[in-house]
Amino acid sequence: MLLAWLRYNPTSGTVQQIPIAAAHEPAALLSSMLRRQIPPTLVVSDRAFTSNEEASQAIQLLSKAAAEMGMSKVVNELGMAETLGRQEVDPLEDVPEALPVLKLKVTHAEDGSVLDLTTNKPLPEPEYEVPFNLDTLRKHLSQVIFARRVLPEDVAARQKLLEESVYEVAKAKLKHQSELFDELGLNTKGLNNVDLRTWMWAWHQKLQTRLAAEIPHIIEDEKRTLRRLEEKHRDTKQIVVLSPFLSLLPPEKLSLITILELMHLQGSGGVTDGMKTARALLAVGKAVELEYKAQMCKKNNISIPSSSHRPTDTGFFSTLGYRDLHARRVAARKFMEDAEDWTSEWTQTVRVKVGSFLVDCLMDVATVTRTMNDRKTGDIVTEEQPAFFHSYEYLRGYKLGVIKLNPEIAERMAKDALRETLHPRHLPMLVKPKPWLSYDQGGYLYNTTWAMRFKESQEQQTYLRHASTQGSLELIYASLDVLGSTPWTINRKIFELVLQVWNSGQRWCKIPPAVYDLPEPDRTDNIDTDPKARMIYLQRQKMHILGKANNHSDRCSVNYKIEIARAFLGDTIYFPHNVDFRGRAYPLPPHLSHIGDDLSRGLLKFGEEKPLGERGLRWLKIHLANLYGYDKGSFDERVQFVHEHLDDIYDSVENPLEGRKWWTKADDAWQCLATCMELKAALESPNPYEYMCALPVHQDGTCNGLQHYAALGGDVQGAKQVNLDVTDRPSDVYTYVANMVEQAMAEDLLKGDKYAKMLQGKISRKVVKQTVMTTVYGVTFIGARDQIEKQLKDRGDIPAEECWLAASYVAKKVLGCIGDLFKGAKDIQTWLNTTARLIAKSIPPDRLEAAISKPISRSPKAKVGPKDTILNRLKKEQMTSVVWTTPLGLPIVQPYRATRRRQIMTSLQTVYISDPTSPTSVNAAKQASAFPPNFIHSLDATHMMLTALECKTQGLTFASVHDSYWTHAGSIDQMSAIIRDTFIALHSSDVLNRLMDEFRERYKGYKIPLMTLRQGTTLAKLGLMGSSAAIKELEIYPPQPVENEDGEPVKAKRGRRKSTKQKPVVEAENDDEDALDEEDPDGEVEDPAIAGKFVELVDVLPPVPLKGSFDVSTIKKSLYFFS
């Protein structure tokens, strides 16, 4: 009522005034508060006040009323609240709002005009509105901003507000809105434009009543059903009972979850004003599961152990240090309630069934009242309609069940204050993240997060739980704690400039324009007569439309970053981390973090300042040259580059938008500008060496994947190419490959090749960099072509319709040039690929009998089908994933399996889902092709964590983006030494032989069907790689050459084959990794001589490739290893 009086009293100046609001003056409201024992300070700090001005007005009004009533104590309390709010300078006092991205409202009039929702009459001009998800974020962040004004020192309380349950907030918002309308004497029938939250509150009231009545009936029905089955001695394990899951939360909470999840999913999955049924049911079921677990965490109300004490004297890697770390983590875990019995994952079937029941109940009770003007009679017609309805749509050729929103709801979704009820869970933290105590205890204080992010992989979860229980993950947890404890702050100078550019609506340094500024393609006169001209025009038109859509998407992404940066301006923030299934660490906040793009990184700097020192000033200059793109000269040359451009640097800082704009030409423009600002400030300070700098300075690896391959194989040539060896100036493998491609194209140019002529002089290192970098990670021809196509499009000097074919031409050249360049890496890659494929083809000893035995017929008349062969039964038992352990103890499980879709009958429709809990055979080809890149990623993740732990031990601030390590400029030399020491320690541990030993131990007793080995050229290739078992099998069963009638050898046929198109030559060049997967399911013929025979997996594994002569300790003397 206080807020209503502020907004609608006779002196407020608003057009709309509400008499009942005017009747409740501040004095009467204050008396009512005190009578009900409600502290006035609690009222003025309520989140209903969304601006500082309104809160200040409320404090002044109540203070005046208290003074008139002689309540000096209340006056003092309110005065302290006001003083507290103004004690510190508001960081946002002079910061303008960021103009939001707008989208055009949906048109509904027959003539295409937009209808006014209040009058149902066409508007003279189109109206725009803020997209739903963006406004959700803005409204939530506005609460965070206000909390800082009231509680500037209590960051813990503000962090709790950030993580507060979305459903608790939603309930309060909806209830408050409904009560406010009732108190003001308003109801839905008296309003033309009903607030959407009022409808939602009505649905909530109906749905919770319905659920309260339905759930007891379900409990009784399921009890009777189970009792009948038990009496008939039927198996009850396959019956999915809902009552235990529906009883975990009260009907009130189930109701809110269902409503909010459906409203949040609208417009997802390519469905306009609706959502896919399967996705909706799974989302609701999953939300119920997550909210139950979150409530259990809150119910415990456990104090958060401190992570400040770390082994520094003994170090992380000594036996004493590790035991100390493990002991203290176990001790801290005693404060946490053992959650193993209630945090087990729900199956997909359970989620769908729970979601189906709740959604079906909601669709039965949720209605909206629509009021329209009859165009013929002019009368107002009112009708009650369902709020949601089920239908089917065709999407990309498939018939999909969808849940659609009533058009009236869809119109209000982007307008009403409903967005205040939804907010993102994963934002930067205001306090240090909770230390990782277990696989699911760490990071955010109240919201449950896992130490590893994986997509519904029960196998990975099992390995992770076991390793955590055994105490094998202590160094992983400690590394995540180090990364999460790094303090950050928003770079205010960069933010203000970004905001100015953003609000101007202009395109600037990868900030997309408010209005797409590229012209539509010209429509030539011969489009209707010339098919080629028409095709070119349509392609360009399609690219223009796609570019326009991408511009809107990019602008929304930038808007998220700006809004979050604005909300946390002036705060010290932290980014909790977890790892992916390969062990690579990522910040949990998805929108703004240092792992983001150039803009995200430019907006951030460390929360702690440290003096530059003489070496730090030099490194700051080198860092500036690197960011600008001058990173292939020697260090002295990079410093000289900065000295030569000091005038440009000063101009960039003093006139960033109106000057010569030198900084905008940098590879990383916003980071470059931030560094220019720091360098100018340091040089102008009384003593540059004592200048306090918080800017992160980077040390980046040179094609880090190749660095690991060169170290693994002792490859002398490869080591020189990626700066492991000592050189006078940095090697640049990307420029080397680009030059090789240009030379290869010169030969085609003499032959008059169209694309050689088109691309002459345009193959820069930037065009080939990503492809060269990802070659050692197993990039395919298609992937290389897409990477190069993007770079060619970015150049802007190649016709859009030619980019795809031009990229295909360049990709073929690039992959051909790389082939012989990285031979050492290729040998290891082939060994990893072959080993993984053999593991994926193996069968555990306890499954062999089931694989070779004949199936038991249930009926004497049942016949064994033609596909019921030993070979097919063996394939179904090939369920072995490639599993290995990183040097820090993290188990890695490759999740690639054949997808098995399951049909689930629900009250809405039949839903097909892939259930990750059901056992399926592995995807052998994917297991093999993904193993080399995943293994290398696990090594670079291990190197990063080793470096993070040692930096923590030595007192350095540390952050990383995979193979890019960050610290203060003054600490670079110290971190550089740590990077080299940890890399040497990692690769001095005989990584590949340790991996082979682990495979031999892990897969002891596993068998491979001999038929699998003898398909195609598998045995021959294994023999060439040195597999003793393969050589022995070749001696027993040598391949018999087939000759034609003229005595000439021909390729032997292998039974019936389906005609298949020949692969393009370019792809064939990269098929080494698939060389062991040549079997054709339609051409496989069982050989009775070897059917049912097996060989030991460990016997057939090829030996580790021989190691070269490069000594990894040489990198201690290499200046440019990381630079």
N, C-alpha and C positions, 0 to 999 in steps of 0.2 A: 504493500500500500504506500510505503514511503516513496518508492520509485514511481508509482503511478501519480502521486501528488506532485512530485518534481516535474513530471512530463506533462500533466494534464490539468494543473490548477489554473485558475483564471489569469494569473500573472505570468504564466509560462511562455506565452506568446505563440502557442500552437493553435492551429486552426480548429482541430478537434478537441473539445473539452468534455470531461465526464463529470457530471454533478456529484456522483457519489465519491469520486476521488477528492473533490474540493472540500467535501464535508469532513474528511479526515485530515485535520491540520497537524503539523509536526508536534504540537503540545499534546494533542490527544493520542497520537501514535506513540510518543515517548512514555506517556502514562501507561498505555497498554503494554508496552515492552516491560516496564519495571514491574507491573502487576503480574505479568507472566514469568518474571525472573529471567528475561532475555537480555543479556548485556548489549547495550547500544553499540559498543565497539565491534561486536560480532556481526551485527546487522550491516554496518557500513563497510565491512570487509567481505560481504557476501559476493559471490561471483555474478550475481544479477547485475551489479554495477560494472558495465563493460568499458567505462572510461574514467580517467582520473578526475575529470571535471565534475561529473555527476557525484562521485564519491565525496569530493571536497564540498560540494553544495550540501550534500546530506549531512556531513559533519557540522557545517556552519549552522544549518537550520536546527539540528538537534541541540547544538551547544547554546544557541540563542534561546530555545524553548526551556532548556535546563536552567539557564541563568535566570529567566523570568520566573521560574518555579522555585528558585532558591536551592537548586541541587548542585552544590559546588563540586561534589565528588564526581558526578557525571561529567561536568564541564572539564575537570582536570583529566579524566580518562579520555574524553574525546580530543582534548588538546594534545595529549601525549600521542594519540593515534595520528593526528594531523602532523605533529612534529616528526614523528617516526617516518611518515610518508615523504616528508620533504627534507629529511636530514641529509640525504645524499642527492646529488644532482641526478635527475632522471636522465639516463642515457638516451632516451628517445624524445627528449623535450623539443629539440630542434630538428628532428628527423621526420620528413614527410612520409605519408603513406605511399606504398608502392601501388601503382595503378594495376588493378587485376586484369588478367586475361578475360575477355568477354566472348560470349558465343551468341549467335542469333537465336531468338526465340522461335519455337516451332510455330508454323503458320497453320491456321485452321479455316480461314474464310475461303469461300469458293473462288474469289478473285485473287487469292494468294496473299492477301494482307494479313497482318497480325491482329488478333482479337484482344481487346482490353478485357482482362479477367473480371473486372468489377462491373462493366457495362455490357460486355459481349458485343461491343461495336468495334469496327475496324479502326486501328490507330493510323494517323496520317503518315508516320514514318516507322520503319522497323525498329524494334527495341532489342537491346542486348542485355545479357545477364551473366553473372559470374558462374562458372561451372561448379557443379555440386561439390566435388572432392576438394577443389581449391578453397572454396568458401568454408568447408568443414575445417580445414587446416587453419585458416585465418581466424575463425571464431575461437578455436581452441587456444591458439597462440595469444589472442588478446587477453584471455583469462590468465595466462602465464605472465604476461606483461603487467597486468594489474596486481597480481600476487607479489611481484617484486616491489611495487610501491608500498604495499601494506607490510610486507615481510622481507625487507631488504637483506637482513642478516640470516634469516632462517631458511637456508637453501634446502635443508632436509624436508621441511614442510612443503616447499615449492616443488621438490622432486616427487613427493607423494601425490601432489595435485597432478603432475604430469602423467603419472602412471595410474591414476585413479580409474577404477573400473568403468568402462564405457557404459555399461548397463545401469550402474548406480547413478551416474550423471544423467543418463537418459530419463530414468524414472523421475528424478527430481525436476528436470526441465519440463517434462510433459505434465506432471502433476501441478507444478507451479503455474503453467500456462492455463490449464483448465480451471484452477481455483481463481486465478486472476479474472478470467472472463466471468465466472459466476459472481464474484464479489462486485464487479463493475456493472452487474445487471445485464450482461450480454450473453447471448446463446447462439448456437449455430443457425437457428432459423432467422435471427435478426441480422445476419451478416451475408452480404453477397460474396465476399471473399473470405471464406472460412480458413483460419490458420490450420495448416496441415497437422500441426502437433495436437490440435484439439481432436481431430479425427483419430489420430494415433492413440491418444489417451482413451478414447471411446472403444477402440478395438482392443486395447489392453484390458480394459475393465471386462469386456465381454469374453475375451479369450482366457483370462485367468479363471473366470467363473466356469467356463467350459472345461478347462483342463482339470480344475479341482473336482469336477463331477466325473470326468471321463477316466482319469488315471486310477481311482479305486476300482472302477469296473474292469479295467484292463488287468489289474493285479488279481482280482478274483477269477476272471476268465482264464488267465494263464495258469493259475493254480489248478483249476478244474481240468484244463487240457493236459497238463503234466501228470496230474493224478490218474487220468484215464489211460494215458500212454504207459505209465508205470504198471497199472493193473493188467494191461495187455502185454507187458514185458517188451514194449517197444523201446527203441533207442531214442533218448531225449536229448542227446548231445547236439544233434543237428537243428534243434528248434531254437530260433532266435527269440528270446524273451525280452520284452521292452521294459517291463515294470521296474527292474532294478535300476535301469538307466534314467527312466523318467522320474524316479523317486529321489535322485541325487540333489536336485534343486527344487525349490518351491515353485508352484505354478506361476506365481508373480514373476519370478526371474525367467522361467521358460517362455512366458508370454513376451517379455521385452526382447529376449534374444531373437525369437522368431520374427518379430516385427522389424527390428532394426537390421537384422541380417538381410532380409528380403529387400528392404528399402536401399540398403547399401549396394546390393548387387544389381540394381536396375541399370540397364544399358550395357551390361557386361557381355563378353563373349560374342560380340557382333549382333546381338539381339536388341533392336530398337525398343525402348520403353518396356523392357522385360529382361528375362534371363533364361538360361537353359535349365530345364527341370532338374537334370542330374546334378548340375553344379549347385543349384539352390539347396537341394536336399542334403548333399554332402556338407555344404557350408554351414547349414543350421545345425546338423549333427555334430560337426567339428567344433562349432562355437559353444555348444552345450558342454562338450568335453573340456574345452579350454577354460571356460568360466568356472566349472566345478573345481578344476585344479587350482585356479587362481584364488578361489574362495578358501580352499584348504590352506594355501600358503598364508593368506591373510589371517586366517583363524589361529594359526600358530603364534603369530605376533612375535617372531623371533628377532632378537637383537643381532645386528650384522657384525660379524667378526672383522677386526681390522686386518688389512693386508700390508701394513707399513713395515713390519719386521721381516727381513729377509736375511738369509745367510750371506754376509759380506766378508767376514774374516776367512771362512773356509772356502767360500765359493759354492756355486750351485752344483758343480760337477764332481766335487769330492764326495767320498762315501759318507763322511760325517755331515756334510752340507745337505746331501740328498735325504739322509735319514731324518735330519732336523726338520727339513721342509715337509716331509711326509708326516712326521709326528705332529707338527703343529697344524697341518691341514686336517688330520684325523681328529685332533682335539677340538678344532673349530667345528668340525662336522657333528660333534656330540651335541652342540647347541641346536642343531637342526633335527627336526622330527624325521624319522625314517619314512620316506614316502613310497617305498617300493611296492607296497600292497595296493595303493590307490592310484598310482600314476601309470599303470600298464596301459598301453595303447588300445584304443577301441578298434575293432575291425571296420572295414568299409561297409560291410553289411549292416552292422549295428548303427553306424552313423546315418546311412540312408534310411533305415527303418525309423529311427528316432526323428530324423528330419521330415520324413513323409508324414508321420502322425501329427507333428506340430504344424506343418504347413497346411495340411488338409483341414485341421481344426480352424486355423486362421482364415482360410478361404471361405469357410462356412459362416463365420460370424462377422467378418470385416466388410463394411458397406460404406458408401459415400452417397451424399445427397447432391444431385446435380440440378442446377436451376438454369434454364435456358429460355430465351424469348422465342415464341412461335412466330416464324417469319410471315405466316399467312394472317393470323389473327392478332398478333401483337401481344397475346396473353403470356404471362409467365408460367412455365410448366416446370413442376418439381417432380423428380423421380429418384427413388433409392436404387442404387446399382451396386453390384459386387465390386469390391476394391481390387480384387485380383481374379484372374480367370486363367484357365489352362487351355492351351491350343497347340497346334503343330505348325512348324515353318520349315521351309527348305533352305538349308544353308550350305553353300558349296556342293550342291547336289545330294545332300543327305537330309532325310526327313527327321527333324528333331522336335522333341517335346519342349515347349517353352511355357513359362509362367509370365503373363503379361499384366501390367499395371493398368488400371482404369485411366483413360486419357486425362481425366481431371487431376489425378494424382501426379501423373507425369509432368503436367504443366507446372505444378507447384514445387516440384522437387528442387529446381534450381533457384527458387525464389524465397520460400519461407524459411524461418529460423530453425527448421528441422536440423540443419547442418550443425547446430550447436550441440546436438545430441551425439554426434559421431566425431571422434578425433583419433589421430594416429597414435599407436602405442609406442612406436620406436622413434623417439626424438633424442637429441643429445642430452646427456645427464648433467645435472648441476652439482652433483657430488661424485666422488670416486665410485666406480662400479663396485658392486658386491664381489668379493674375491670368489674365484671358482673353487668350490668345495667338492663338487661332484659333477657328473655329466649333465645334470639338469639343475644345478644350484650355483648361480653366479650371474654376473652382468647386472641387469635391472634389479631393483630392490624388491619389487612386489610382483612384477609380471614374470612368469616362468619362461625361461629361455634355455636352450640346449647349448652345450659347448661345441657341438657339431651340427651343421645344417645339412640335412639330407632329406630326400623326398620319399617318404613312406617306405624306408628300407628297414624291415625288421631285422635282417641279417646284420646290417651295420650297427643297429642299436644294440644287438646282443653282444657283438664284439666290443663295442664301446663300454657297455655296462661292466662286462667282465674285466676289461683292462682297468677301469676305474676302481672296481672292487679290489683288484689285486695290487693297487697302488702304483700302476705302471705309467700313469698320466701326470705325475706330479710336475714334471718340467713343462708339459704342455699347459697345464693350468697356470703355472707360474709365469710362462711367457704371455698368456692372455691377460694376466693381471698387470704385467709390465706395460703392455700396449694400451690397456684400458685406463691406466693411471696417468697417462701423459696429459697434462693440462693444455687446453686450447682456448683461444679467444678470437672474437671477430675483429678483423682488421678494419677499423672504422674508416680510415681514409679511403681505402679501396671500396668499402661498402657505399659510402656517400657518392662516390663517382659512379659506381654501378647503378645506384638508384637514380641518379640524374640521367644517365643514358637510358635506363629502362623507361622512365616516365616520359622521355622525349619520343619514344616509339620508333626510334631509328635503328637500323641494322648497325651493329658496332661490335667488332671482335667476337664473333660467334654468339652475340646476343641477337636473337632473331627480331625482326621488326614487328611492330604491332599490326601493320597491314602488309601482307605479302607484296614485296616490291618488284618482283621479276615479272616482266610483261608476258602476256599470253602469246603463244606462237602465232605468226601471221598466217592467215588463210589465203593461199595463192589462188589464182584464177583457174588453174588447171586441176584442182582437186577432184572435181566431179568427172573429169575425163581421163586423167592419168592415174592408174592404180598405184604406181610407185609413189607419186606425190601425195596421194591420199594416205597411203600407209605411213609415210614419213610424218605427215601432219598429225595423224592419230597418235603416233608414238610420242611426238613432242607434246601434244595436248595431254596425254596420259601422264607424262613426266611432270607437266606443269601442275596438274591436279594433285599428284602425289607430293610434289614439293610444297604446295599450299597446305596440305594436310600435315606434313612433317613440320612445317613452320609453326603451326598451331600447337602441335605436340611439344616441340622444343621450347616454345615460349611458356607453356604451362610448366615444364620442368624447371626453367629458369625462375619462374614465379615462385615455385615451391622454395627454391634455395634462398631467394631474397626475403621471403616472408619469415623463414626460419632464422636467417641471419639477423633480421631486424628484431625478432623477439628476444634473441639472446645477446644483443648488443650490450657490451659492458659486463657481461658475466664470464666467469671461468667455466668452461664446459668440458665434458669428457665423452669419449666414444667407447662404449663397451664393445668387445670383440668376441667373435667365435670363429671356428674354422669350417671349411668345407670338407667333403669326405677325403680329399687328398692332403689335408693339413694346412692349406693356405688360409691365412687369417684375413678376415674382413670386418670392418665396423658394422655393428647392427643397424644404426640409423641409415636409411637408404637414400635420403635426399641430399643432405649436406654433410660431407665428411672429406677428409684429405685423400680418400681413394677415388674421389670424383674427378670431374674434368678440370680444365684450367681455371674456370671461374670459381669452382668450389675451393680449389687450392689457394687461389689468390685472395679469397675472402677470409682465410684462416691463418693464424700464426700461433706460436707457442704461448701458453699462459705465463711463462716465466722468462725473464730477460737475463741475459748473461753478457759480460763484456766481450767485445770483439777480440782484442789482442792483435798483435801484428799479423800473425798467421790467419786469424779470423777475417781481417780486412781483405787479405789476399784471396781467401776462399770466397768471400762475398762477391768479389769482382769476377772470379772464375765462374761462380754460379750464375751471375748475370749473363756472361757470354754463353753459357750452356743454354739458358732459357731463350736467348735470342736466336739460337740455332748455330752459333759458331762454336761447335763442340768437338771438332776434329783437328784443331790445331794443338800445339803443345800448351802447357799451362802458361808459360811465359807469353806465348802469342795471344792467349785468351785475355790475359791481364792487359797486354798492349792494346788489344781490340777495345777494351773498356776505356782505357786512357784516351784513345783516339776519338771516342764518341762521348766524352764527358759533356760536351756542349749539348749534344742531343739528349743525354740523360737528364741534364738540368732542365732543358726545355720540356721534356716529357713530364717532369714533376710539376713544374710551374704552370704549364699550359697544356694539360693532357688532352683536352678536347679541341682546343683552338690553335695549338702550336703546329710544329712540323710533324707531329704524330709518329715519331720514330718508333716508339714502343709498340704501335699497332702492327708493325711488320714482323714482330717476333713470333717464333713458333708457339710460345706460351705467353700470350700478350699480357694477361692480367697478373700472372706471377712476375713477369718481367717488370711491369710497372711498380709492383710492390717492392721489388728489389731495388729499382731506381730510387724509390722514396727512401729506403733504408740507407743506401749508399750516399745519397746527397746529405741526409741528416748526419751520417757519421763523419763525412768529410768536412761539414760545416761546424761540427762540434769542437769545443776547445781542445780535446784530445781524442782523435778518432779511435785510438787503441782502447780507450776506456768507455767508448760508447756502448750503452746497454741495448742489445739487439735481441729481438724475439723471433726473427724470421727463420723458418726452417731452411736449411741448406742441404742439398741432395747429393748422394753418391750413388750413381747408377751403374749397374753391370753392363758389359758389352755383350749383347745377345746371350743372356744368361744361360739359356738352355744349352747352347753350344759350349759355353764355359764348363758346364757340368759334364757334358759328353767328352770334351777334351781331357778333363781331369780324370774321368773314369777310365778312359782308354789309354792314357799316357800319350796322346796324339801330339807329336811335336809340331806338325804343320798346322793343325787346328788350334793349338795353343797360341801360336803367333797371330793367327787371324782374329782371335777374340781377346787379345791383350793379357793372356796369362803369362806370356814370356816377356822378357825385358826388351823394350824398344825405345828409340829416341823420341818418337811421336806416336800417337795412338793409331792403331790399325782400324780401318773402316771396311768391314766385310760387305756392307750394303753398297757402298760406292764401287767396290771391286766387282760385285755381281752386276750392278747397273752397267758398268763399262763392258763386261762380258756380253750382256744382252745387246748393247749397241753394236758391238763387233759382229755378233751373229746376225743382227738385222742388216748390217751393211752388205752381207752376201746376198740377202733376199732383195735388197734395194737394186742391186745390179740386174736381178732377174725381173725387175719391174713390179714387185709385189705391192699391192695396194696399201696394205697396213704398214709395211716397212716405210713406205713413203710418207704416210700420214703421221707416223710416230717418230720420225727421224728427229733426233735432238730433244725428245720429250721424255726419255726414260731417265728420270732423276732417281737418286737414292730413296727419296720419299715414296716413289711409285713401287719399288720392289722391297722396301724395308719390312713391312708386315709379313709378306710371303716368305722372305728369307728367315725371319725370326721364328715363324711357325712351322717351317719345314721340318725341323727336328722334333716338333710336337705332332708330326704325322698329318700335316695339312694335305688335303686331297686336291686334285685339279680343280674341282668345282669351288672349293673354298678359296684356292689361290686366285681363280678367275674373279670371284666376287670381291676379294680384297683389292685387286688391281683395278677392277671396274670402278669402285668407289673413288680411288685416287685419280683415275682419269677424268671422272666427272668433276671432281673438285678443281682440276686444272682449268676447266672452262673453255679450253681451246680445241676441243674435239667434239664434233656433232653428237648430240645425245643419242641419236638412233644408231650410231656407229660404236658407241662405247663398249657394248657387250661383246661384239665380234672382235674388236680391237683388244679387249681384255683377254679373250681366249687366245689370241695370237701371242700376246706378251706372256701370259701364264705358261704357255708351252715353252717359250724361250727361257723363262726364268727357271722353271723346274729342270730343264735340260742342262742349264749352266751349273745349277747347284749339284747335280748328280755326282760328279767326280770331285767336287770341291771339299765335301765333308765326308770322305770315305770312312774315316775312323768312327765318326758318329753313326754312319749308316750301318756299320758292322754291329755295333752295340744295339742299335734300334732293331735290326733284324733278329738278333739273339733274344731280346726282350719279347718281340712279337711272336717268335716261334715258341718260346717257353710258355707264354700265356695261352697260345692256341692249344698246346698239348694239355695244359692243366684244364682248360675248358672242356676238352674232349674226354677227360678221365672220369672214372666212376669210383665212389668210395667202396671199400671192401664189403661193408654191410649191405650194399645194394646190388651186389653182383648176382646173387641167387635170384632175386626178383627180376633182374634184367634178362636172364637167359632161360628162366623157366616158362613153360607154356601157361597161359592164363587159364584159370579154372572156370569152366562154363557153368552158368547158373541154371541152364536148361539143357536137357539132353538133345533138344532140337537146335540149339544154338550152333552157329557155324563160325569158324574162324575166318575173318575177312582177309582179302588179299594184302592189306597193309599190315596185318598182324605178323610181321616177320621179326626175327631176332634183331636185325639192324634197327628197325623202328622202335623196338622195345628198349634197345640200348640208348637210342637218342633221347628217350624220355627220362632216362636215368642220369644223363649228363648234366648235372646241376652244380658242378664245382665252380665257384667263383675264384678269381685270382685274388689272393689275400697276402699282404705282406706287412711288416712292421717297420716304421721309420726308426732311424737311430735314436730318437727321443722317446720311443715306446708307443707311438700312436698306431693302432691297427687300421690299415686301409683295406676296404672291401669294395671291389668294383661292382656297381649295382646293375650291370647290364644283363637283363634276362628277357626271355620271350614273353610277350604280353598275352595274358589269358583273360579274356573278358568274361564277366559273369552276369547272368541275367537275374534281376531282382524284381519281383512283383510288388508294386506299391499301390496305394489307393488312388494315386494320380495317374500313373502310367507304368509300363515296364521300363526299368532303367538298366542299362548295360554299363558296368563299371569294371575297371581292372583292379583286382584286389591284391595288394602287395603282400598280404599274409598267406596267400595260397602258393604252394611250391610249384615252380616252373623250371624248365631247363634253361640254361644260360644261352645267351647270344654269343656263340663262340667267335664269330667274326668281329663283333664289337669289343669283346673282352680282349682280343688280340691287338686290334688296331689302336685301342685306347690305352693299353698298358704302357708303351714307351712314354707318351706325354704325361700320363698320370704319375709314373715313377719319377720322372725328372721334376715335375711340380712338387712332389713330396720331398725331394732333395732340396730344392730351393726354399721350400717352407721350413725345412729343418735348419738350413743355414741362417735364415732370418731369425728364427727363434733362439738359436745359439748366440747370435749377435745381440739380440734384445736382452737376454739374460746377463751377458757379460757387460753390456752398457749399463744395466741397472746396478750391477755389482760395483762398477767404477764410478757411479754417480752421474751418468750422462742421461740427458733427456733423449728419448728415442721414439721414432715413429717409422712406419714402413708402408710402402705400396709394393708388395711382392719382392721384386729385386731392386727396388729403389729405397735406400736407407736415408733417414733424415735425422739431423740433430742441429744444435746451434753452430754458427759459423766458427766460433772459437773452440769447438770440440771436434772439428772435422778430422784433424790429424790423429787424435786419440781413437775416434771411431774407425778410421781407415785401418789402423793397426789391428783393431779388434776384428774387422771384416776379414782381413787376410788370415789372422790366426785361426778363426773359427772355420774358414773354408779349408785350410790345410788340415785341421783336426778332423773335419768331416771326411775328406777324401784320403786321409792316411789310414782310415779304418778298413780298407779293402772292401768297399761297399758291395761290389758285384759278387764276390765270393761269399760274403756273408748272406747276401740274398739267396744265392744258390743253396747254401747250407740250410737256410730257413725253409726253402721249398722242399728240400729232401726230407727234412724232419716233419714238416706240416703235412706233406702228401705221401708219407710212407704208407705203403700198402695199397695205394690207389692204382687202378688198372686202366689201360687204354685198349679198346677192342682192336685186334690186329687188322680187322677189315677197315677201320678208320685210317690206320697208318698206310695201308696199301692202296688207298684211293689216290688217283692222280700221281703226282711226282713227290709225294710227301716223304716217303722213305729215302728216295734218292737225295733230296735236299738235306734231310737230316744226316745222311751219310757224309755229304760234302762238308757239313758243319762239324763233323767229328763225333757223332753219336755212336757209341760202340754197339748198342743194342740194334740200332738201325742197320749198321754195317753187317751185323750177324744175320738179321732177317733177310737182307739182300742176298747174302750167300745161300741161304736156305731156299728162298723163293726169288730167284733172279727174274727181272722183267724180261718177258719173251718178245723179241722184235717180230713184227708182222711184216711180211713181204708181199708184194703184188706178183702178178704172173710174170713180170719181167725181172723179178728178183730185187726190186727196189724197195727200201724200207718205207712203210707208211704208218701213220698213227693208228693205233689199235682202237677199235670202237668199244664203247663200254655200255652195251645195251641200248635201249630206246632213249632218245634224247629229244627234247622239245627244241624247235628252232628258236634261236635267240639272236638278237642283233649284236653285231660285233662291237666291242667297246671302242671308243675313239682312241687313236694312237696316243694322244696326250695322257689319257687316264692309264693306259697300259704301262707307261713309264713309271707310274707310282704304284704298281700292283705287287711290288715285292712283298709288302706286308700281308697280302692276301694269297701268297703263293701256296700256302698250306690249306687253303679253303676252296680247292678246285672241284670238290665232289659235287655231282649233280644229282639231286634227289630222284629225278626221273630216269637217270641212267645207271643207278646203283644196282649191281647184281651180286647176290650173295654167293660166295665161293664156299661150297661145302667143306673144302679142305681146311679153311681157317675160321669158319663160322663158330662162334662160341669160344675162340681162343683170345687170350689177352697177354699183354706185356706190362711189366712194371713201369709206371710213369717215371720214377726216379732213374730207371736204367736207360730210358730213351731220351731224357733231357740232354740237349747238346751242351758241351763244355763252354765255360765262359771264354769269350774272345781273349786272345793274348794281349797283354798290356804293352804299350810302347815305352819309350825311354824317357819321356818328359817327366821331370821331377816337380811335383806340385809345390814344393817349398820355394820354388823359384819366384812365385808370385809375391813374396815378401819384397822383392826388389823391383816389381813391376809398378810403375807409377800410375798406369792407366787401366789397371785391373777393374777397379771401380773408380769412376771419376765424374 
